[in-house]
Amino acid sequence: MSLDRSTIWPYRDGERGPFYYSRDAHPTGVETERRLGELEGGHALLFASGAGATAALVFAFCEPGQTIAIAEGAYYGTTVTFGEFARWGLRYVEFDQTGPPPEGVDLVWLEAPSNPFLTMPDLEAAAAHPAGVVVDSTAATPVHLRPLEHGADFVLHSATKYLAGHDDVLLGAVVCKRTADAERLHEVRTRTGNVAAPDACYLLLRSLKTLEVRVRRQTDSAQELARRLSEHPSVQRVRYAGIGGLLSFDVADGDAARRVETSLHVIRNATSLGGVESNLEARSRWEPDRVPPGLLRLSVGLEPLEDLWADLDQALTQIEAK
Ligand code: PLP
């Protein structure tokens, strides 16, 4: 697929073709959406970022006065985005996604697995609820889970993470089960201009070719690191869903967490997740109200496992040396 940066395409015999103005659609975006739709088994639409995809979904399908039930422990930024809609009368409640969603809510928002608490949703219980179901499947990826096959109506991705996978693209996606929902979302996207640029789509399309091999390797490494961390004397608790490259673990307190963060040589002390290079950070810098000060989130990359373990082990030893 070649990259087409045009914003306009000429009419033919005075009639518009499939592409006429890139705020509506462009060839690189459509091809990338086709591929992602295939991977998830639905109709994919790309947005400027994961937060942009969240805002578009809420704007397209929620009404003033409605309530969203969101998984507690899900990405804190999603509730921050919901908060921007409070002035339009949208409310949200949090619930334990390992059980059924609360009655009377208008939309159910799950995360598979939740970031950074790593719980997995009960998809069957959510599908039995009369409200529409969104699964933020950023951390699971379609390599491990295809939520539309388990009763979800929408799959959401921060494509910035595993899908694009190299920490160089900001993108979001919503994959719809129903064509009519995809049409509605496309309309909202065109009207609000919350669009993905061709260059970003091109990088995503290229990255999707290696998604499976990247995620399988990241999963293998994460499984082994989770096991070794759980046996480490300086680690109090490990959270890992058993799939994917994301995990979190607790050290004693904020000081210990800072010591680990600043002692790493191979793993970067940076935010975000899903890239080919490993990242670790204390999440309390972003969400101190709900995350223990000693919680470290680790996104496992493609570096040799023993290099990652040696780096973690020496950084954890710095706590004991204190
Ligand atoms: N959903 C999850 C699970 C995330 O981790 C993030 C970002 O960290 C987002 C959504 C938001 O995505 P973006 O940063 O691409 O806007």
py3Dmol code that shows the C-alpha trace and the ligand (Angstrom):
import py3Dmol

protein = """\
ATOM      1  CA  MET A   1       0.000   0.000   0.000  1.00  0.00           C
ATOM      2  CA  SER A   2       1.460   3.390  -0.911  1.00  0.00           C
ATOM      3  CA  LEU A   3       0.976   6.388   1.347  1.00  0.00           C
ATOM      4  CA  ASP A   4      -1.406   9.025  -0.050  1.00  0.00           C
ATOM      5  CA  ARG A   5      -1.223  12.324   1.815  1.00  0.00           C
ATOM      6  CA  SER A   6      -3.813  14.099  -0.363  1.00  0.00           C
ATOM      7  CA  THR A   7      -6.591  15.948   1.374  1.00  0.00           C
ATOM      8  CA  ILE A   8      -8.718  16.089  -1.804  1.00  0.00           C
ATOM      9  CA  TRP A   9      -9.431  13.807  -4.739  1.00  0.00           C
ATOM     10  CA  PRO A  10     -11.025  15.177  -7.951  1.00  0.00           C
ATOM     11  CA  TYR A  11     -14.645  14.394  -8.751  1.00  0.00           C
ATOM     12  CA  ARG A  12     -15.143  12.106 -11.716  1.00  0.00           C
ATOM     13  CA  ASP A  13     -17.644  13.362 -14.298  1.00  0.00           C
ATOM     14  CA  GLY A  14     -18.833  15.754 -11.620  1.00  0.00           C
ATOM     15  CA  GLU A  15     -19.550  12.952  -9.120  1.00  0.00           C
ATOM     16  CA  ARG A  16     -17.629  12.305  -5.914  1.00  0.00           C
ATOM     17  CA  GLY A  17     -15.844   8.945  -5.627  1.00  0.00           C
ATOM     18  CA  PRO A  18     -15.081   6.958  -2.447  1.00  0.00           C
ATOM     19  CA  PHE A  19     -12.525   9.650  -1.491  1.00  0.00           C
ATOM     20  CA  TYR A  20     -13.103  13.376  -1.908  1.00  0.00           C
ATOM     21  CA  TYR A  21     -11.926  15.095   1.320  1.00  0.00           C
ATOM     22  CA  SER A  22      -9.659  13.432   3.867  1.00  0.00           C
ATOM     23  CA  ARG A  23     -11.632  14.523   6.961  1.00  0.00           C
ATOM     24  CA  ASP A  24     -14.224  12.019   5.736  1.00  0.00           C
ATOM     25  CA  ALA A  25     -11.861   9.208   4.624  1.00  0.00           C
ATOM     26  CA  HIS A  26      -8.518   8.577   2.954  1.00  0.00           C
ATOM     27  CA  PRO A  27      -7.153   5.426   1.261  1.00  0.00           C
ATOM     28  CA  THR A  28      -4.440   4.683   3.835  1.00  0.00           C
ATOM     29  CA  GLY A  29      -6.920   4.979   6.696  1.00  0.00           C
ATOM     30  CA  VAL A  30      -9.511   2.798   4.979  1.00  0.00           C
ATOM     31  CA  GLU A  31      -6.966   0.063   4.240  1.00  0.00           C
ATOM     32  CA  THR A  32      -5.692   0.122   7.837  1.00  0.00           C
ATOM     33  CA  GLU A  33      -9.267  -0.036   9.145  1.00  0.00           C
ATOM     34  CA  ARG A  34     -10.005  -2.974   6.846  1.00  0.00           C
ATOM     35  CA  ARG A  35      -7.035  -4.884   8.282  1.00  0.00           C
ATOM     36  CA  LEU A  36      -7.864  -4.061  11.911  1.00  0.00           C
ATOM     37  CA  GLY A  37     -11.519  -4.935  11.271  1.00  0.00           C
ATOM     38  CA  GLU A  38     -10.394  -8.332  10.013  1.00  0.00           C
ATOM     39  CA  LEU A  39      -8.276  -8.903  13.122  1.00  0.00           C
ATOM     40  CA  GLU A  40     -11.150  -8.041  15.505  1.00  0.00           C
ATOM     41  CA  GLY A  41     -14.003  -9.420  13.378  1.00  0.00           C
ATOM     42  CA  GLY A  42     -15.911  -6.116  13.015  1.00  0.00           C
ATOM     43  CA  HIS A  43     -15.956  -2.657  11.411  1.00  0.00           C
ATOM     44  CA  ALA A  44     -12.948  -0.576  12.514  1.00  0.00           C
ATOM     45  CA  LEU A  45     -12.641   3.201  12.603  1.00  0.00           C
ATOM     46  CA  LEU A  46      -9.462   5.067  13.478  1.00  0.00           C
ATOM     47  CA  PHE A  47      -9.211   8.254  15.551  1.00  0.00           C
ATOM     48  CA  ALA A  48      -6.478  10.711  16.494  1.00  0.00           C
ATOM     49  CA  SER A  49      -5.727   8.867  19.771  1.00  0.00           C
ATOM     50  CA  GLY A  50      -7.218   6.351  22.196  1.00  0.00           C
ATOM     51  CA  ALA A  51      -8.695   9.214  24.214  1.00  0.00           C
ATOM     52  CA  GLY A  52     -10.128  10.582  20.952  1.00  0.00           C
ATOM     53  CA  ALA A  53     -11.730   7.190  20.259  1.00  0.00           C
ATOM     54  CA  THR A  54     -13.242   7.206  23.779  1.00  0.00           C
ATOM     55  CA  ALA A  55     -14.640  10.719  23.301  1.00  0.00           C
ATOM     56  CA  ALA A  56     -16.088   9.798  19.895  1.00  0.00           C
ATOM     57  CA  LEU A  57     -17.822   6.705  21.274  1.00  0.00           C
ATOM     58  CA  VAL A  58     -19.400   8.642  24.135  1.00  0.00           C
ATOM     59  CA  PHE A  59     -20.399  11.525  21.876  1.00  0.00           C
ATOM     60  CA  ALA A  60     -21.959   9.205  19.283  1.00  0.00           C
ATOM     61  CA  PHE A  61     -23.851   6.802  21.536  1.00  0.00           C
ATOM     62  CA  CYS A  62     -24.561   8.434  24.920  1.00  0.00           C
ATOM     63  CA  GLU A  63     -27.319  10.917  25.792  1.00  0.00           C
ATOM     64  CA  PRO A  64     -27.384  13.606  28.481  1.00  0.00           C
ATOM     65  CA  GLY A  65     -28.511  12.099  31.808  1.00  0.00           C
ATOM     66  CA  GLN A  66     -27.169   8.626  31.049  1.00  0.00           C
ATOM     67  CA  THR A  67     -24.787   6.623  33.225  1.00  0.00           C
ATOM     68  CA  ILE A  68     -21.765   4.579  32.148  1.00  0.00           C
ATOM     69  CA  ALA A  69     -20.604   1.718  34.384  1.00  0.00           C
ATOM     70  CA  ILE A  70     -16.821   1.487  34.065  1.00  0.00           C
ATOM     71  CA  ALA A  71     -14.544  -1.212  35.438  1.00  0.00           C
ATOM     72  CA  GLU A  72     -12.823  -0.037  38.613  1.00  0.00           C
ATOM     73  CA  GLY A  73      -9.069  -0.086  38.132  1.00  0.00           C
ATOM     74  CA  ALA A  74      -9.406   0.684  34.408  1.00  0.00           C
ATOM     75  CA  TYR A  75      -7.197   3.299  32.718  1.00  0.00           C
ATOM     76  CA  TYR A  76      -7.705   6.413  34.865  1.00  0.00           C
ATOM     77  CA  GLY A  77      -7.652   8.693  31.790  1.00  0.00           C
ATOM     78  CA  THR A  78     -10.894   7.172  30.527  1.00  0.00           C
ATOM     79  CA  THR A  79     -12.789   8.437  33.576  1.00  0.00           C
ATOM     80  CA  VAL A  80     -11.060  11.805  33.152  1.00  0.00           C
ATOM     81  CA  THR A  81     -12.430  11.904  29.585  1.00  0.00           C
ATOM     82  CA  PHE A  82     -15.899  10.920  30.861  1.00  0.00           C
ATOM     83  CA  GLY A  83     -15.591  13.812  33.347  1.00  0.00           C
ATOM     84  CA  GLU A  84     -15.443  16.261  30.435  1.00  0.00           C
ATOM     85  CA  PHE A  85     -18.995  15.178  29.573  1.00  0.00           C
ATOM     86  CA  ALA A  86     -20.310  15.853  33.104  1.00  0.00           C
ATOM     87  CA  ARG A  87     -21.434  19.309  32.000  1.00  0.00           C
ATOM     88  CA  TRP A  88     -23.727  17.550  29.505  1.00  0.00           C
ATOM     89  CA  GLY A  89     -25.177  15.479  32.343  1.00  0.00           C
ATOM     90  CA  LEU A  90     -23.258  12.246  31.721  1.00  0.00           C
ATOM     91  CA  ARG A  91     -22.422  10.273  34.859  1.00  0.00           C
ATOM     92  CA  TYR A  92     -20.263   7.247  35.514  1.00  0.00           C
ATOM     93  CA  VAL A  93     -20.066   4.655  38.269  1.00  0.00           C
ATOM     94  CA  GLU A  94     -17.279   2.176  38.880  1.00  0.00           C
ATOM     95  CA  PHE A  95     -17.868  -1.530  39.439  1.00  0.00           C
ATOM     96  CA  ASP A  96     -15.918  -4.754  39.857  1.00  0.00           C
ATOM     97  CA  GLN A  97     -15.669  -6.077  36.299  1.00  0.00           C
ATOM     98  CA  THR A  98     -14.995  -9.627  37.460  1.00  0.00           C
ATOM     99  CA  GLY A  99     -18.730  -9.777  38.268  1.00  0.00           C
ATOM    100  CA  PRO A 100     -21.956  -8.519  36.628  1.00  0.00           C
ATOM    101  CA  PRO A 101     -22.398  -4.790  35.857  1.00  0.00           C
ATOM    102  CA  PRO A 102     -24.837  -2.786  38.020  1.00  0.00           C
ATOM    103  CA  GLU A 103     -28.459  -2.611  36.918  1.00  0.00           C
ATOM    104  CA  GLY A 104     -29.932   0.493  35.355  1.00  0.00           C
ATOM    105  CA  VAL A 105     -26.801   1.777  33.608  1.00  0.00           C
ATOM    106  CA  ASP A 106     -26.852   2.747  29.945  1.00  0.00           C
ATOM    107  CA  LEU A 107     -23.404   1.623  28.802  1.00  0.00           C
ATOM    108  CA  VAL A 108     -20.933  -0.905  30.243  1.00  0.00           C
ATOM    109  CA  TRP A 109     -17.224  -0.134  29.825  1.00  0.00           C
ATOM    110  CA  LEU A 110     -14.775  -2.976  30.477  1.00  0.00           C
ATOM    111  CA  GLU A 111     -11.016  -3.223  30.158  1.00  0.00           C
ATOM    112  CA  ALA A 112      -9.153  -6.391  29.199  1.00  0.00           C
ATOM    113  CA  PRO A 113      -7.014  -6.546  31.247  1.00  0.00           C
ATOM    114  CA  SER A 114      -7.405  -3.371  33.310  1.00  0.00           C
ATOM    115  CA  ASN A 115      -4.494  -0.945  33.419  1.00  0.00           C
ATOM    116  CA  PRO A 116      -2.704  -1.087  35.892  1.00  0.00           C
ATOM    117  CA  PHE A 117      -4.639  -3.534  38.114  1.00  0.00           C
ATOM    118  CA  LEU A 118      -4.717  -6.311  35.516  1.00  0.00           C
ATOM    119  CA  THR A 119      -8.152  -7.740  36.286  1.00  0.00           C
ATOM    120  CA  MET A 120     -10.001  -9.498  33.457  1.00  0.00           C
ATOM    121  CA  PRO A 121     -13.685  -8.729  32.805  1.00  0.00           C
ATOM    122  CA  ASP A 122     -16.506 -11.257  33.046  1.00  0.00           C
ATOM    123  CA  LEU A 123     -17.582 -10.851  29.413  1.00  0.00           C
ATOM    124  CA  GLU A 124     -20.448 -13.305  29.735  1.00  0.00           C
ATOM    125  CA  ALA A 125     -22.004 -11.394  32.632  1.00  0.00           C
ATOM    126  CA  ALA A 126     -21.616  -8.104  30.743  1.00  0.00           C
ATOM    127  CA  ALA A 127     -23.156  -9.537  27.567  1.00  0.00           C
ATOM    128  CA  ALA A 128     -26.208 -10.594  29.603  1.00  0.00           C
ATOM    129  CA  HIS A 129     -26.747  -6.944  30.662  1.00  0.00           C
ATOM    130  CA  PRO A 130     -29.250  -5.021  28.498  1.00  0.00           C
ATOM    131  CA  ALA A 131     -26.860  -2.069  27.962  1.00  0.00           C
ATOM    132  CA  GLY A 132     -24.298  -1.849  25.187  1.00  0.00           C
ATOM    133  CA  VAL A 133     -20.845  -3.206  26.053  1.00  0.00           C
ATOM    134  CA  VAL A 134     -17.502  -1.588  25.231  1.00  0.00           C
ATOM    135  CA  VAL A 135     -14.281  -3.529  25.820  1.00  0.00           C
ATOM    136  CA  ASP A 136     -11.073  -1.531  25.911  1.00  0.00           C
ATOM    137  CA  SER A 137      -8.852  -4.318  24.651  1.00  0.00           C
ATOM    138  CA  THR A 138      -5.682  -2.250  24.374  1.00  0.00           C
ATOM    139  CA  ALA A 139      -3.612  -4.571  26.556  1.00  0.00           C
ATOM    140  CA  ALA A 140      -5.088  -7.898  25.392  1.00  0.00           C
ATOM    141  CA  THR A 141      -4.908  -7.141  21.626  1.00  0.00           C
ATOM    142  CA  PRO A 142      -6.762  -9.365  19.128  1.00  0.00           C
ATOM    143  CA  VAL A 143      -3.895 -11.850  19.471  1.00  0.00           C
ATOM    144  CA  HIS A 144      -5.328 -12.883  22.853  1.00  0.00           C
ATOM    145  CA  LEU A 145      -8.970 -11.766  22.808  1.00  0.00           C
ATOM    146  CA  ARG A 146     -11.661 -10.919  20.239  1.00  0.00           C
ATOM    147  CA  PRO A 147     -14.339  -9.331  22.443  1.00  0.00           C
ATOM    148  CA  LEU A 148     -16.950  -9.074  19.656  1.00  0.00           C
ATOM    149  CA  GLU A 149     -17.080 -12.879  19.671  1.00  0.00           C
ATOM    150  CA  HIS A 150     -17.983 -12.743  23.384  1.00  0.00           C
ATOM    151  CA  GLY A 151     -20.973 -10.420  23.125  1.00  0.00           C
ATOM    152  CA  ALA A 152     -19.288  -6.991  23.140  1.00  0.00           C
ATOM    153  CA  ASP A 153     -20.768  -4.295  20.889  1.00  0.00           C
ATOM    154  CA  PHE A 154     -17.593  -2.236  20.582  1.00  0.00           C
ATOM    155  CA  VAL A 155     -13.865  -2.861  21.000  1.00  0.00           C
ATOM    156  CA  LEU A 156     -11.711   0.140  21.814  1.00  0.00           C
ATOM    157  CA  HIS A 157      -7.946   0.408  21.396  1.00  0.00           C
ATOM    158  CA  SER A 158      -5.316   2.907  22.233  1.00  0.00           C
ATOM    159  CA  ALA A 159      -3.570   1.893  19.010  1.00  0.00           C
ATOM    160  CA  THR A 160      -0.665   3.949  20.328  1.00  0.00           C
ATOM    161  CA  LYS A 161       0.193   0.869  22.392  1.00  0.00           C
ATOM    162  CA  TYR A 162       0.535  -2.720  21.107  1.00  0.00           C
ATOM    163  CA  LEU A 163      -1.150  -2.243  17.734  1.00  0.00           C
ATOM    164  CA  ALA A 164       1.348   0.391  16.583  1.00  0.00           C
ATOM    165  CA  GLY A 165       3.928  -0.977  18.996  1.00  0.00           C
ATOM    166  CA  HIS A 166       6.980   1.280  18.539  1.00  0.00           C
ATOM    167  CA  ASP A 167       6.201   4.378  20.666  1.00  0.00           C
ATOM    168  CA  ASP A 168       6.142   6.580  17.573  1.00  0.00           C
ATOM    169  CA  VAL A 169       2.445   6.836  16.659  1.00  0.00           C
ATOM    170  CA  LEU A 170      -0.562   8.233  18.541  1.00  0.00           C
ATOM    171  CA  LEU A 171      -3.801   6.607  17.356  1.00  0.00           C
ATOM    172  CA  GLY A 172      -7.078   5.200  18.623  1.00  0.00           C
ATOM    173  CA  ALA A 173      -9.575   2.739  17.209  1.00  0.00           C
ATOM    174  CA  VAL A 174     -13.140   1.595  17.756  1.00  0.00           C
ATOM    175  CA  VAL A 175     -14.259  -1.668  16.176  1.00  0.00           C
ATOM    176  CA  CYS A 176     -18.055  -1.990  15.908  1.00  0.00           C
ATOM    177  CA  LYS A 177     -20.048  -5.194  15.734  1.00  0.00           C
ATOM    178  CA  ARG A 178     -22.856  -3.558  13.729  1.00  0.00           C
ATOM    179  CA  THR A 179     -22.542  -1.725  10.396  1.00  0.00           C
ATOM    180  CA  ALA A 180     -25.106   0.890  11.484  1.00  0.00           C
ATOM    181  CA  ASP A 181     -22.992   1.769  14.541  1.00  0.00           C
ATOM    182  CA  ALA A 182     -19.889   2.108  12.360  1.00  0.00           C
ATOM    183  CA  GLU A 183     -21.803   4.447  10.030  1.00  0.00           C
ATOM    184  CA  ARG A 184     -22.952   6.584  12.952  1.00  0.00           C
ATOM    185  CA  LEU A 185     -19.425   6.752  14.366  1.00  0.00           C
ATOM    186  CA  HIS A 186     -17.999   7.606  10.954  1.00  0.00           C
ATOM    187  CA  GLU A 187     -20.524  10.467  10.672  1.00  0.00           C
ATOM    188  CA  VAL A 188     -19.533  11.810  14.106  1.00  0.00           C
ATOM    189  CA  ARG A 189     -15.850  11.531  13.229  1.00  0.00           C
ATOM    190  CA  THR A 190     -16.279  13.478   9.983  1.00  0.00           C
ATOM    191  CA  ARG A 191     -18.366  16.149  11.718  1.00  0.00           C
ATOM    192  CA  THR A 192     -16.018  16.603  14.679  1.00  0.00           C
ATOM    193  CA  GLY A 193     -12.729  16.153  12.791  1.00  0.00           C
ATOM    194  CA  ASN A 194     -11.357  13.626  15.302  1.00  0.00           C
ATOM    195  CA  VAL A 195      -9.387  11.908  12.538  1.00  0.00           C
ATOM    196  CA  ALA A 196      -6.239   9.830  12.064  1.00  0.00           C
ATOM    197  CA  ALA A 197      -3.648  11.265   9.667  1.00  0.00           C
ATOM    198  CA  PRO A 198      -2.420   9.138   6.717  1.00  0.00           C
ATOM    199  CA  ASP A 199       1.182   8.939   7.986  1.00  0.00           C
ATOM    200  CA  ALA A 200       0.063   7.553  11.343  1.00  0.00           C
ATOM    201  CA  CYS A 201      -2.246   5.052   9.611  1.00  0.00           C
ATOM    202  CA  TYR A 202       0.583   3.937   7.358  1.00  0.00           C
ATOM    203  CA  LEU A 203       2.813   3.196  10.353  1.00  0.00           C
ATOM    204  CA  LEU A 204      -0.022   1.314  12.028  1.00  0.00           C
ATOM    205  CA  LEU A 205      -0.658  -0.755   8.909  1.00  0.00           C
ATOM    206  CA  ARG A 206       3.001  -1.716   8.802  1.00  0.00           C
ATOM    207  CA  SER A 207       3.039  -2.529  12.516  1.00  0.00           C
ATOM    208  CA  LEU A 208       0.003  -4.789  12.251  1.00  0.00           C
ATOM    209  CA  LYS A 209       2.120  -7.122  10.115  1.00  0.00           C
ATOM    210  CA  THR A 210       4.271  -7.930  13.161  1.00  0.00           C
ATOM    211  CA  LEU A 211       1.559  -7.681  15.834  1.00  0.00           C
ATOM    212  CA  GLU A 212       1.211 -11.374  16.477  1.00  0.00           C
ATOM    213  CA  VAL A 213       4.915 -12.152  16.660  1.00  0.00           C
ATOM    214  CA  ARG A 214       5.559  -9.145  18.915  1.00  0.00           C
ATOM    215  CA  VAL A 215       2.703  -9.876  21.305  1.00  0.00           C
ATOM    216  CA  ARG A 216       3.505 -13.594  21.568  1.00  0.00           C
ATOM    217  CA  ARG A 217       7.122 -12.838  22.450  1.00  0.00           C
ATOM    218  CA  GLN A 218       6.097 -10.081  24.906  1.00  0.00           C
ATOM    219  CA  THR A 219       3.651 -12.505  26.526  1.00  0.00           C
ATOM    220  CA  ASP A 220       6.265 -15.245  26.908  1.00  0.00           C
ATOM    221  CA  SER A 221       8.686 -12.809  28.545  1.00  0.00           C
ATOM    222  CA  ALA A 222       5.993 -11.245  30.768  1.00  0.00           C
ATOM    223  CA  GLN A 223       4.856 -14.669  32.007  1.00  0.00           C
ATOM    224  CA  GLU A 224       8.375 -15.567  33.053  1.00  0.00           C
ATOM    225  CA  LEU A 225       9.115 -12.153  34.583  1.00  0.00           C
ATOM    226  CA  ALA A 226       5.841 -12.280  36.557  1.00  0.00           C
ATOM    227  CA  ARG A 227       6.873 -15.667  37.923  1.00  0.00           C
ATOM    228  CA  ARG A 228      10.364 -14.533  38.898  1.00  0.00           C
ATOM    229  CA  LEU A 229       9.133 -11.236  40.386  1.00  0.00           C
ATOM    230  CA  SER A 230       6.613 -13.086  42.555  1.00  0.00           C
ATOM    231  CA  GLU A 231       9.542 -14.968  44.138  1.00  0.00           C
ATOM    232  CA  HIS A 232      11.690 -11.880  44.672  1.00  0.00           C
ATOM    233  CA  PRO A 233      12.111 -10.890  48.349  1.00  0.00           C
ATOM    234  CA  SER A 234      11.674  -7.160  47.587  1.00  0.00           C
ATOM    235  CA  VAL A 235       8.378  -7.680  45.733  1.00  0.00           C
ATOM    236  CA  GLN A 236       5.208  -7.764  47.811  1.00  0.00           C
ATOM    237  CA  ARG A 237       2.685  -8.546  45.135  1.00  0.00           C
ATOM    238  CA  VAL A 238       2.544  -9.208  41.380  1.00  0.00           C
ATOM    239  CA  ARG A 239      -0.516  -8.541  39.198  1.00  0.00           C
ATOM    240  CA  TYR A 240      -0.585 -10.309  35.848  1.00  0.00           C
ATOM    241  CA  ALA A 241      -3.577 -11.512  33.819  1.00  0.00           C
ATOM    242  CA  GLY A 242      -1.662 -14.412  32.258  1.00  0.00           C
ATOM    243  CA  ILE A 243      -1.889 -12.857  28.767  1.00  0.00           C
ATOM    244  CA  GLY A 244      -0.112  -9.943  27.134  1.00  0.00           C
ATOM    245  CA  GLY A 245       3.017  -8.017  27.994  1.00  0.00           C
ATOM    246  CA  LEU A 246       1.648  -5.801  30.779  1.00  0.00           C
ATOM    247  CA  LEU A 247       2.056  -6.459  34.493  1.00  0.00           C
ATOM    248  CA  SER A 248       2.404  -4.513  37.714  1.00  0.00           C
ATOM    249  CA  PHE A 249       4.116  -5.280  40.991  1.00  0.00           C
ATOM    250  CA  ASP A 250       4.382  -3.655  44.397  1.00  0.00           C
ATOM    251  CA  VAL A 251       7.501  -2.776  46.319  1.00  0.00           C
ATOM    252  CA  ALA A 252       7.389  -1.518  49.910  1.00  0.00           C
ATOM    253  CA  ASP A 253       6.614   2.178  49.412  1.00  0.00           C
ATOM    254  CA  GLY A 254       7.119   5.257  47.273  1.00  0.00           C
ATOM    255  CA  ASP A 255      10.813   5.563  48.163  1.00  0.00           C
ATOM    256  CA  ALA A 256      11.466   1.974  47.127  1.00  0.00           C
ATOM    257  CA  ALA A 257       9.543   2.528  43.883  1.00  0.00           C
ATOM    258  CA  ARG A 258      11.615   5.630  43.095  1.00  0.00           C
ATOM    259  CA  ARG A 259      14.812   3.680  43.772  1.00  0.00           C
ATOM    260  CA  VAL A 260      13.797   0.996  41.265  1.00  0.00           C
ATOM    261  CA  GLU A 261      12.744   3.616  38.691  1.00  0.00           C
ATOM    262  CA  THR A 262      16.061   5.437  38.880  1.00  0.00           C
ATOM    263  CA  SER A 263      18.300   2.338  38.950  1.00  0.00           C
ATOM    264  CA  LEU A 264      17.238   0.819  35.631  1.00  0.00           C
ATOM    265  CA  HIS A 265      19.626   0.645  32.672  1.00  0.00           C
ATOM    266  CA  VAL A 266      17.836  -1.495  30.061  1.00  0.00           C
ATOM    267  CA  ILE A 267      14.188  -0.775  30.894  1.00  0.00           C
ATOM    268  CA  ARG A 268      13.176   2.845  30.320  1.00  0.00           C
ATOM    269  CA  ASN A 269      11.607   4.819  33.134  1.00  0.00           C
ATOM    270  CA  ALA A 270       8.796   6.211  31.010  1.00  0.00           C
ATOM    271  CA  THR A 271       5.041   6.146  30.717  1.00  0.00           C
ATOM    272  CA  SER A 272       2.961   4.270  28.142  1.00  0.00           C
ATOM    273  CA  LEU A 273       3.019   0.597  27.227  1.00  0.00           C
ATOM    274  CA  GLY A 274       2.946  -1.829  24.340  1.00  0.00           C
ATOM    275  CA  GLY A 275       6.169  -0.821  22.606  1.00  0.00           C
ATOM    276  CA  VAL A 276       9.045  -3.026  21.457  1.00  0.00           C
ATOM    277  CA  GLU A 277      11.170  -1.480  24.216  1.00  0.00           C
ATOM    278  CA  SER A 278      10.302  -2.111  27.867  1.00  0.00           C
ATOM    279  CA  ASN A 279       8.948   0.704  30.043  1.00  0.00           C
ATOM    280  CA  LEU A 280       8.419   0.893  33.786  1.00  0.00           C
ATOM    281  CA  GLU A 281       6.905   3.590  35.965  1.00  0.00           C
ATOM    282  CA  ALA A 282       5.358   4.159  39.378  1.00  0.00           C
ATOM    283  CA  ARG A 283       1.741   4.857  38.537  1.00  0.00           C
ATOM    284  CA  SER A 284       1.164   6.877  41.712  1.00  0.00           C
ATOM    285  CA  ARG A 285       2.675   9.922  39.955  1.00  0.00           C
ATOM    286  CA  TRP A 286      -0.503   9.980  37.790  1.00  0.00           C
ATOM    287  CA  GLU A 287      -3.183   8.418  39.940  1.00  0.00           C
ATOM    288  CA  PRO A 288      -2.128   8.810  43.618  1.00  0.00           C
ATOM    289  CA  ASP A 289      -5.719   8.501  44.908  1.00  0.00           C
ATOM    290  CA  ARG A 290      -6.195   4.905  43.861  1.00  0.00           C
ATOM    291  CA  VAL A 291      -2.764   3.345  43.275  1.00  0.00           C
ATOM    292  CA  PRO A 292      -0.451   2.233  46.105  1.00  0.00           C
ATOM    293  CA  PRO A 293       2.773   4.323  46.147  1.00  0.00           C
ATOM    294  CA  GLY A 294       4.866   1.187  45.646  1.00  0.00           C
ATOM    295  CA  LEU A 295       3.018   0.010  42.508  1.00  0.00           C
ATOM    296  CA  LEU A 296       5.289  -0.244  39.469  1.00  0.00           C
ATOM    297  CA  ARG A 297       3.795  -0.911  36.049  1.00  0.00           C
ATOM    298  CA  LEU A 298       6.000  -2.825  33.635  1.00  0.00           C
ATOM    299  CA  SER A 299       5.393  -3.044  29.908  1.00  0.00           C
ATOM    300  CA  VAL A 300       7.577  -5.861  28.626  1.00  0.00           C
ATOM    301  CA  GLY A 301       9.279  -5.282  25.281  1.00  0.00           C
ATOM    302  CA  LEU A 302      11.285  -7.480  22.957  1.00  0.00           C
ATOM    303  CA  GLU A 303      14.666  -7.307  24.682  1.00  0.00           C
ATOM    304  CA  PRO A 304      16.288 -10.638  25.649  1.00  0.00           C
ATOM    305  CA  LEU A 305      14.536 -12.003  28.742  1.00  0.00           C
ATOM    306  CA  GLU A 306      17.748 -12.411  30.717  1.00  0.00           C
ATOM    307  CA  ASP A 307      18.712  -8.756  30.067  1.00  0.00           C
ATOM    308  CA  LEU A 308      15.335  -7.652  31.421  1.00  0.00           C
ATOM    309  CA  TRP A 309      15.563  -9.879  34.465  1.00  0.00           C
ATOM    310  CA  ALA A 310      19.139  -8.810  35.247  1.00  0.00           C
ATOM    311  CA  ASP A 311      18.036  -5.160  35.050  1.00  0.00           C
ATOM    312  CA  LEU A 312      15.016  -5.677  37.318  1.00  0.00           C
ATOM    313  CA  ASP A 313      16.985  -7.781  39.784  1.00  0.00           C
ATOM    314  CA  GLN A 314      19.802  -5.241  40.135  1.00  0.00           C
ATOM    315  CA  ALA A 315      17.284  -2.368  40.489  1.00  0.00           C
ATOM    316  CA  LEU A 316      15.359  -4.282  43.177  1.00  0.00           C
ATOM    317  CA  THR A 317      18.650  -4.946  44.964  1.00  0.00           C
ATOM    318  CA  GLN A 318      19.054  -1.176  45.309  1.00  0.00           C
ATOM    319  CA  ILE A 319      16.051  -1.226  47.687  1.00  0.00           C
ATOM    320  CA  GLU A 320      17.722  -3.748  49.956  1.00  0.00           C
ATOM    321  CA  ALA A 321      20.995  -1.768  49.810  1.00  0.00           C
ATOM    322  CA  LYS A 322      19.258   1.277  51.268  1.00  0.00           C
TER     323      LYS A 322
END
"""
ligand_1 = """\
16
PLP
N -7.013 2.927 27.037
C -5.982 2.407 27.701
C -6.118 1.059 28.344
C -4.787 3.119 27.829
O -3.750 2.582 28.509
C -4.685 4.407 27.226
C -3.451 5.236 27.347
O -2.595 4.990 28.175
C -5.791 4.920 26.547
C -6.933 4.150 26.450
C -5.741 6.280 25.894
O -5.016 6.177 24.703
P -4.144 7.359 24.050
O -3.018 7.656 24.982
O -3.727 6.772 22.726
O -5.048 8.544 23.893
"""
view = py3Dmol.view(width=600, height=400)
view.addModel(protein, "pdb")
view.setStyle({"model": 0}, {"cartoon": {"style": "trace"}})
view.addModel(ligand_1, "xyz")
view.setStyle({"model": 1}, {"stick": {}})
view.zoomTo()
view.show()
